Amino acid sequence: MGLDLDRIEGLCFDVDGTLSDTDDVWVSRFTNLLAPVNFLSPRGNHQRLARWLIMASESPGNVLYETLDRLNLDDKITFLYHRMIKSNLGCKPRLFWMVKGVFEMLATLYSQFPMAIVSARDEMTTNLFLDQFNITQLFKSVVTSQSCRYTKPFPDPVIKAATDMGLHPQQCLMIGDTTVDIRAGKAASAQTVGVLCGFGTERELRRAGADLILESTAQLKDILGEKRRG
């Protein structure tokens, strides 16, 4: 399996675990929470246990989110989430981490491809991430969980992003760290890249049909540079 570089005219990026280093953020939080329960980690390696718990919850979480979407309950969950976010706006500001090398990768590919965000995040927190790193202007389209009737793993968000970029979905590359991203891209007839800097495992991403798997999203800078050099 591999990419057909000649087909790629536009890029669609997931956020969590793909651009944003959400994986390590949650590991850090869980590690602190696990400190009082030392018996769960005989060697006191709370960070390793926290990472295992987060990775183990990824697939059930995706199933739950897809089920809520099918039942049209995702809007209600998003509303409650917004209430929680707004209630904390006056408290400590929320800070995101970016995957190492991603900022440079985006700056390079911006001059070569139209790019879009295709996230299962809500609009508010997606914009908070983009604004923190001042990268909103790099994307021709920002598609969130609220942009389409159905979100990932349905193809709707990828199709919308392609349309906003003036492309057909077949001309796009969907980049993400979970099976949800790969399934959405495949359902839209886009090519897909799975990255291992987030929540998904190589085995899961391969089973979902990823055309290429990379250790980090930042590696796209070199992979896609070959297309332009060619």
Summary of the structure (lengths in Angstrom):
residues: 230
radius of gyration: 17.6
end to end distance: 20.1
largest distance: 56.1
contacts: 756
relative contact order: 0.19
helix: 52%
strand: 12%
